[in-house]
Amino acid sequence: MESSVNSTTSSSKPKNIDQFSQEFGVKTGQMAHNLSNTASHYVQSGRDYVQENPVRSIGVAAAVGLVAGSLMTMVARRRDH
């Protein structure tokens, strides 16, 4: 009975570096695929929001641009002094 337990647990562990790297590659590929799907979902949600609220979207973009520009100006002025 003990040998059957050891054989099942040892079979789930990588036996060598080739098997490990193949399993790692598969898992990494799955993670990349999931990340890509999630990013696509967020992009589509953003596009839907902009189509449903165009005026608000322009306002948000303008506010973000104003804040980003102000921060960059402050950083640039500090470097000059």
JOLIN-V65329 format. One record per backbone hydrogen bond with DSSP energy under -0.5 kcal/mol. CO is the residue of the C=O (numbers start at 1). NH is the residue of the N-H. E is the energy in kcal/mol with one decimal. If there is no record, write none. Layout:
co/nh/e
CO/NH/E
CO/NH/E
//
This chain:
co/nh/e
1/5/-1.5
2/6/-2.2
3/7/-2.1
4/8/-1.6
5/9/-2.1
6/10/-2.4
7/11/-1.3
8/12/-0.8
9/13/-0.6
10/13/-0.5
16/20/-2.3
17/21/-2.7
18/22/-2.1
19/23/-2.6
20/24/-2.7
21/25/-2.3
22/26/-2.3
23/27/-2.5
24/28/-2.6
25/29/-2.4
26/30/-2.2
27/31/-2.3
28/32/-2.5
29/33/-2.3
30/34/-2.4
31/35/-2.5
32/36/-2.4
33/37/-2.4
34/38/-2.3
35/39/-2.6
36/40/-2.4
37/41/-2.0
38/42/-2.2
39/43/-2.5
40/44/-2.4
41/45/-2.4
42/46/-2.4
43/47/-2.4
44/48/-2.5
45/49/-2.3
46/50/-2.3
47/51/-2.2
48/52/-2.1
49/53/-2.3
53/57/-2.2
54/58/-1.9
55/59/-2.1
56/60/-2.6
57/61/-2.5
58/62/-2.4
59/63/-2.3
60/64/-2.6
61/65/-2.3
62/66/-2.4
63/67/-2.5
64/68/-2.8
65/69/-2.6
66/70/-2.3
67/71/-2.5
68/72/-2.3
69/73/-2.2
70/74/-2.4
71/75/-2.3
72/76/-2.4
73/77/-2.4
74/78/-1.9
75/79/-1.7
76/80/-1.2
77/81/-0.9
//
